[in-house]
Every structure is written in C-alpha cells, then in structure tokens.
C-alpha cells in the first residue's frame, strides 16, 4: 500500500488518472481470477481499494467472486 501511496504523490494529474484506471482494471482482474492468488494478495488489493476509494472503484461482482473463492478454497478444503 505504501508503494501505491508514493506513486500517487509523485504522479501529475494527467498521469494519475491513466495509472489509476490501469491499476483498477488489474485489481478487478486479480479479484475475478482469485484462484491464482493467495489470501494475502487478495487482502492487499481490497485494502488499497478501501483506502483509495477516490481512485479505485472495484466491481461488486469481482469482490464477491474473490471472497467466495477464498471461502471455498480455505474454509471448505
């Protein structure tokens, strides 16, 4: 999360919008394909999105997919 904070501080407004859009897409992809990522990665993605809600808006279905898959993998194994 500190890396994201530092990048936002250093970017100009034009670059910030492009960067956050690409990051938002990547984070949504991580959540929707969660079977390839660990719970720590998922938690980090969600923490960044929560702390930077002004810049990162994740889709509810991606979050639900991520949470449900983690539940299936770690709780029902």
TIDOFI-568801 format. One record per residue (C-alpha): residue number from 1; residue in three letters; y, x, z. Coordinates in steps of 0.1 Angstrom, whole numbers, always signed. Example, Ala and Ser with C-alpha at 12.3 -4.5 7.8 and 13.67 -1.06 7.14 Angstrom:
2
[r 1; 'ALA'; [-45; +123; +78]]
[r 2; 'SER'; [-11; +137; +71]]
This chain:
77
[r 1; 'UNK'; [+0; +0; +0]]
[r 2; 'UNK'; [+24; +29; +7]]
[r 3; 'UNK'; [+19; +41; -29]]
[r 4; 'UNK'; [+30; +7; -42]]
[r 5; 'UNK'; [+60; +7; -19]]
[r 6; 'UNK'; [+70; +42; -31]]
[r 7; 'UNK'; [+67; +33; -67]]
[r 8; 'UNK'; [+88; +1; -63]]
[r 9; 'UNK'; [+116; +22; -47]]
[r 10; 'UNK'; [+116; +47; -75]]
[r 11; 'UNK'; [+115; +24; -105]]
[r 12; 'UNK'; [+145; +10; -122]]
[r 13; 'UNK'; [+148; -28; -125]]
[r 14; 'UNK'; [+136; -29; -162]]
[r 15; 'UNK'; [+106; -7; -154]]
[r 16; 'UNK'; [+98; -26; -122]]
[r 17; 'UNK'; [+92; -59; -140]]
[r 18; 'UNK'; [+68; -43; -166]]
[r 19; 'UNK'; [+50; -23; -139]]
[r 20; 'UNK'; [+45; -53; -115]]
[r 21; 'UNK'; [+33; -75; -144]]
[r 22; 'UNK'; [+6; -50; -154]]
[r 23; 'UNK'; [-3; -45; -117]]
[r 24; 'UNK'; [-6; -82; -112]]
[r 25; 'UNK'; [-29; -85; -141]]
[r 26; 'UNK'; [-51; -56; -128]]
[r 27; 'UNK'; [-52; -71; -93]]
[r 28; 'UNK'; [-62; -105; -107]]
[r 29; 'UNK'; [-90; -88; -127]]
[r 30; 'UNK'; [-102; -70; -96]]
[r 31; 'UNK'; [-104; -103; -77]]
[r 32; 'UNK'; [-121; -122; -105]]
[r 33; 'UNK'; [-148; -94; -110]]
[r 34; 'UNK'; [-153; -87; -74]]
[r 35; 'UNK'; [-190; -79; -76]]
[r 36; 'UNK'; [-179; -44; -88]]
[r 37; 'UNK'; [-156; -37; -58]]
[r 38; 'UNK'; [-160; -32; -21]]
[r 39; 'UNK'; [-146; -54; +6]]
[r 40; 'UNK'; [-121; -26; +14]]
[r 41; 'UNK'; [-107; -27; -21]]
[r 42; 'UNK'; [-105; -65; -21]]
[r 43; 'UNK'; [-87; -64; +12]]
[r 44; 'UNK'; [-62; -39; -1]]
[r 45; 'UNK'; [-55; -60; -32]]
[r 46; 'UNK'; [-48; -90; -10]]
[r 47; 'UNK'; [-27; -71; +15]]
[r 48; 'UNK'; [-5; -57; -13]]
[r 49; 'UNK'; [-1; -92; -28]]
[r 50; 'UNK'; [+8; -107; +6]]
[r 51; 'UNK'; [+34; -80; +14]]
[r 52; 'UNK'; [+49; -81; -20]]
[r 53; 'UNK'; [+48; -117; -29]]
[r 54; 'UNK'; [+81; -114; -46]]
[r 55; 'UNK'; [+65; -92; -73]]
[r 56; 'UNK'; [+28; -100; -72]]
[r 57; 'UNK'; [+16; -136; -76]]
[r 58; 'UNK'; [-22; -139; -78]]
[r 59; 'UNK'; [-40; -169; -92]]
[r 60; 'UNK'; [-57; -191; -66]]
[r 61; 'UNK'; [-89; -192; -86]]
[r 62; 'UNK'; [-91; -154; -87]]
[r 63; 'UNK'; [-86; -152; -49]]
[r 64; 'UNK'; [-113; -179; -44]]
[r 65; 'UNK'; [-137; -161; -66]]
[r 66; 'UNK'; [-131; -129; -47]]
[r 67; 'UNK'; [-136; -144; -13]]
[r 68; 'UNK'; [-167; -165; -24]]
[r 69; 'UNK'; [-184; -135; -40]]
[r 70; 'UNK'; [-178; -113; -9]]
[r 71; 'UNK'; [-192; -140; +12]]
[r 72; 'UNK'; [-223; -143; -9]]
[r 73; 'UNK'; [-228; -105; -11]]
[r 74; 'UNK'; [-221; -96; +26]]
[r 75; 'UNK'; [-229; -127; +46]]
[r 76; 'UNK'; [-259; -142; +28]]
[r 77; 'UNK'; [-276; -109; +18]]
